[in-house]
């Protein structure tokens, strides 16, 4: 099972403390690269066309606009990288929290999260299902695992 000390250490680090520095870094990259046409490239469309003739949704990002936007400058590409890093970190925090709470192994999912958060979450969901079946098959109903200190 997870040691109480490990559980207490994890619960003392709120996700906000992890995300705040990334949010500041994101703004540091994004603000200098912002131009007057940035929003219109990212979200093309018009409000008048959207309100005309019933439901006509506007402002959906298009791939060509995203490519144009992020190929403009290194700062804009850097803001995309920090954005993806923040998403990966947020999901890694969630995976770890669920793993500690439900006593499911998470190391492999966290390693995948370094590359792709959506794939890591799918990996984590699969692990939870397999772990529950394994615990049920053992008959102990605990489903826990032991953390060894090295």
C-alpha positions in Angstrom: 0.0 0.0 0.0 1.0 3.6 -0.3 2.8 4.9 2.8 1.0 7.7 4.7 4.1 9.9 4.4 4.0 9.6 0.6 0.3 10.3 0.5 0.8 13.4 2.8 3.7 14.7 0.7 1.6 14.4 -2.5 -1.4 16.2 -1.0 0.7 19.1 0.1 1.5 20.2 -3.5 -1.6 21.8 -5.0 -1.7 21.9 -8.8 -1.9 25.7 -8.7 1.6 25.9 -7.4 2.8 23.8 -10.3 0.8 25.7 -13.0 1.4 29.3 -11.9 5.1 29.4 -13.1 4.1 27.8 -16.4 1.3 30.4 -16.8 3.7 33.2 -16.3 6.2 31.6 -18.8 3.3 31.2 -21.3 2.5 34.9 -21.0 6.1 35.9 -21.3 6.2 34.0 -24.7 2.8 35.0 -25.9 2.5 38.7 -25.2 5.6 39.8 -27.2 4.4 37.7 -30.2 0.8 39.0 -30.2 -0.2 41.1 -33.2 -3.4 42.8 -34.1 -4.4 40.0 -36.5 -3.6 37.1 -34.2 -7.1 36.5 -32.9 -8.6 36.7 -36.4 -6.1 34.2 -37.7 -6.7 31.8 -34.8 -10.5 32.2 -34.8 -11.7 33.1 -38.3 -15.3 34.0 -39.0 -17.7 36.9 -38.3 -20.4 37.5 -35.8 -22.8 38.7 -38.5 -22.4 35.5 -40.5 -22.8 33.5 -37.3 -26.1 35.2 -36.5 -27.5 35.0 -40.0 -30.0 32.3 -41.0 -30.3 30.3 -37.7 -27.4 28.2 -36.4 -24.2 29.0 -38.4 -21.3 28.5 -36.0 -18.3 30.7 -36.5 -14.9 31.1 -34.8 -13.6 27.5 -35.2 -9.8 27.4 -35.5 -8.6 26.1 -38.9 -5.4 24.2 -39.3 -4.0 26.6 -41.9 -4.5 29.5 -39.5 -2.8 27.6 -36.7 0.2 26.8 -38.9 0.5 30.4 -40.0 0.3 31.6 -36.5 2.9 29.3 -35.0 5.3 29.7 -37.9 5.5 33.5 -37.5 8.1 33.6 -34.8 10.1 31.6 -32.3 8.2 33.2 -29.4 4.9 32.0 -30.7 6.2 28.5 -31.2 7.6 28.7 -27.7 4.2 29.7 -26.3 2.8 26.6 -28.0 5.5 24.4 -26.4 4.8 25.9 -22.9 1.0 25.4 -23.5 1.6 21.7 -24.2 3.9 21.3 -21.3 1.2 22.8 -19.0 -1.4 20.4 -20.3 1.0 17.4 -19.8 1.8 18.5 -16.3 -1.8 19.1 -15.4 -2.8 15.6 -16.6 0.2 14.0 -15.0 -0.9 15.6 -11.7 -4.4 14.1 -12.2 -3.0 10.7 -13.1 -0.8 10.7 -10.0 -3.6 11.8 -7.7 -5.9 9.1 -9.0 -3.1 6.5 -8.7 -2.5 7.5 -5.0 -6.2 7.6 -4.2 -7.1 4.4 -5.9 -3.8 2.6 -5.3 -3.1 2.0 -8.9 0.4 2.0 -10.4 1.1 5.2 -12.4 4.8 5.3 -13.2 4.4 4.1 -16.8 1.5 6.5 -17.4 3.6 9.4 -16.1 6.4 8.5 -18.4 4.1 8.4 -21.4 2.7 11.8 -20.2 6.1 13.4 -20.8 5.4 12.8 -24.5 1.7 12.8 -24.9 -0.9 13.6 -22.3 -3.9 12.0 -24.1 -2.1 8.8 -24.7 -1.0 8.8 -21.1 -4.5 9.2 -19.8 -5.7 6.3 -22.0 -2.8 4.2 -20.7 -3.9 5.2 -17.1 -7.5 4.2 -17.8 -6.5 0.9 -19.2 -4.2 0.3 -16.2 -7.0 1.0 -13.8 -9.2 -1.5 -15.5 -6.6 -4.2 -15.6 -5.5 -3.5 -12.0 -9.1 -3.8 -10.7 -9.5 -7.1 -12.5 -6.2 -8.4 -11.1 -7.1 -7.4 -7.6 -10.5 -9.0 -7.9 -8.9 -12.2 -9.3 -6.5 -12.4 -6.3 -9.5 -12.3 -4.0 -8.1 -9.8 -1.6 -10.1 -6.9 -2.9 -7.3 -4.6 -1.8 -5.9 -3.8 -5.2 -2.9 -2.1 -3.6 0.8 -2.1 -4.3 3.9 -1.5 -2.3 6.3 1.4 -2.7 9.8 0.4 -1.9 12.2 3.1 -0.7 15.6 2.9 -2.4 
